Amino acid sequence: MPKQRVRRIVVDGGIYRWRVRPVDPNWLIVRVWRDGERVPLADLRVPFDDPWVNYPQMLIAARHAPERFDELFAREPVGPGHVADLIRACAGQGWRRGAFEVVEGEIRPLPTPAVRPMLDADG
């Protein structure tokens, strides 16, 4: 993974900042915010199977199921073009602040964890 630095991007006349960070060996988080603001507009969870970490699994899949390799692993790194598409998609959804994930090319809100009801003092 390259350096985790904040980058500038201009999308449809708007100036934004973005940063990519790994979450685990299979996901990245793309954080996007408007230039000059501190509160992020969105945190987008994007699939990415890090080849350095997933090498054994990728090697096995390449040997035993080469026709399914691209189906099994997300190998395309996140770049400016990808981020511009994500910004446009989020803007098209009205920029609901929050966390989202990219699933099969669609941006969906991340499910919120179930909230357990509070117990009263009696238990």
C-alpha positions as CSV (number, residue, x, y, z in Angstrom):
1,M,0.0,0.0,0.0
2,P,1.5,3.4,-0.9
3,K,1.9,6.2,1.6
4,Q,-1.4,7.2,3.3
5,R,-1.4,10.8,2.4
6,V,-4.2,13.2,1.8
7,R,-4.7,14.0,-1.9
8,R,-6.6,16.7,-3.7
9,I,-9.1,16.1,-6.5
10,V,-11.4,18.3,-8.5
11,V,-14.7,16.7,-9.5
12,D,-17.3,18.6,-11.5
13,G,-16.0,21.9,-10.3
14,G,-15.9,21.0,-6.6
15,I,-12.6,20.6,-4.7
16,Y,-12.3,17.6,-2.5
17,R,-9.7,15.8,-0.4
18,W,-9.4,12.1,-0.1
19,R,-7.3,9.4,1.6
20,V,-7.1,5.7,1.4
21,R,-6.3,3.4,4.3
22,P,-6.3,-0.3,4.6
23,V,-8.9,-1.9,7.0
24,D,-7.8,-5.5,6.7
25,P,-6.3,-7.7,3.9
26,N,-9.6,-7.5,1.9
27,W,-10.9,-3.9,2.4
28,L,-9.8,-0.3,2.1
29,I,-11.5,2.8,3.4
30,V,-11.6,5.9,1.2
31,R,-12.4,9.0,3.2
32,V,-13.6,12.0,1.3
33,W,-14.3,15.5,2.5
34,R,-14.7,19.0,0.9
35,D,-11.6,21.1,0.7
36,G,-11.3,23.3,3.8
37,E,-13.6,21.2,5.9
38,R,-12.7,18.8,8.7
39,V,-15.8,16.6,8.8
40,P,-15.7,13.9,6.2
41,L,-18.5,13.6,3.8
42,A,-18.2,9.9,3.6
43,D,-16.1,6.9,4.5
44,L,-16.4,4.3,1.7
45,R,-15.4,0.7,2.3
46,V,-14.0,-0.6,-1.0
47,P,-13.0,-4.2,-1.7
48,F,-9.3,-4.8,-2.3
49,D,-7.4,-8.0,-1.9
50,D,-3.9,-7.0,-1.0
51,P,-1.7,-9.4,-3.1
52,W,1.2,-9.2,-0.6
53,V,-1.1,-10.5,2.2
54,N,-3.3,-12.8,0.1
55,Y,-0.5,-14.3,-2.0
56,P,-1.0,-17.9,-0.9
57,Q,-4.7,-17.9,-1.6
58,M,-4.2,-16.1,-4.9
59,L,-1.5,-18.6,-5.9
60,I,-3.9,-21.5,-5.1
61,A,-6.7,-19.9,-7.0
62,A,-4.5,-19.1,-10.0
63,R,-3.4,-22.8,-10.2
64,H,-6.8,-24.5,-9.6
65,A,-9.4,-22.0,-10.8
66,P,-7.7,-19.5,-13.2
67,E,-11.0,-18.8,-14.9
68,R,-12.5,-17.6,-11.6
69,F,-9.5,-15.6,-10.4
70,D,-11.0,-12.1,-11.2
71,E,-14.3,-13.2,-9.7
72,L,-12.6,-14.3,-6.4
73,F,-10.2,-11.4,-5.9
74,A,-10.6,-7.6,-6.0
75,R,-7.2,-6.5,-7.3
76,E,-7.9,-3.1,-8.8
77,P,-6.2,-0.4,-6.6
78,V,-8.1,2.8,-5.7
79,G,-6.9,5.7,-7.8
80,P,-8.1,9.2,-8.7
81,G,-10.5,8.0,-11.4
82,H,-12.1,5.6,-9.0
83,V,-12.4,8.3,-6.3
84,A,-14.0,10.7,-8.7
85,D,-16.6,8.1,-9.6
86,L,-17.3,7.5,-5.9
87,I,-17.6,11.2,-5.3
88,R,-20.1,11.5,-8.1
89,A,-22.1,8.6,-6.9
90,C,-22.2,10.0,-3.3
91,A,-23.2,13.4,-4.6
92,G,-26.0,11.8,-6.6
93,Q,-27.3,10.3,-3.4
94,G,-27.4,13.6,-1.6
95,W,-24.2,13.2,0.4
96,R,-25.8,11.5,3.4
97,R,-22.8,11.7,5.8
98,G,-21.8,8.3,7.1
99,A,-20.1,5.1,6.2
100,F,-20.8,3.2,3.0
101,E,-19.5,0.2,1.2
102,V,-19.1,-0.4,-2.5
103,V,-20.8,-3.7,-3.5
104,E,-20.8,-4.8,-7.1
105,G,-20.2,-1.2,-8.2
106,E,-23.1,0.2,-6.1
107,I,-22.7,2.4,-3.0
108,R,-24.7,1.2,-0.1
109,P,-24.9,2.4,3.5
110,L,-23.0,0.1,5.9
111,P,-25.4,-1.7,8.2
112,T,-25.3,-0.2,11.7
113,P,-24.7,-2.6,14.5
114,A,-27.8,-3.7,16.3
115,V,-28.4,-1.6,19.4
116,R,-29.2,-3.7,22.5
117,P,-32.0,-2.4,24.6
118,M,-30.9,-0.9,27.8
119,L,-31.8,-3.0,30.9
120,D,-33.5,-1.3,33.7
121,A,-32.0,-1.4,37.2
122,D,-33.8,-4.6,38.1
123,G,-31.8,-6.5,35.4
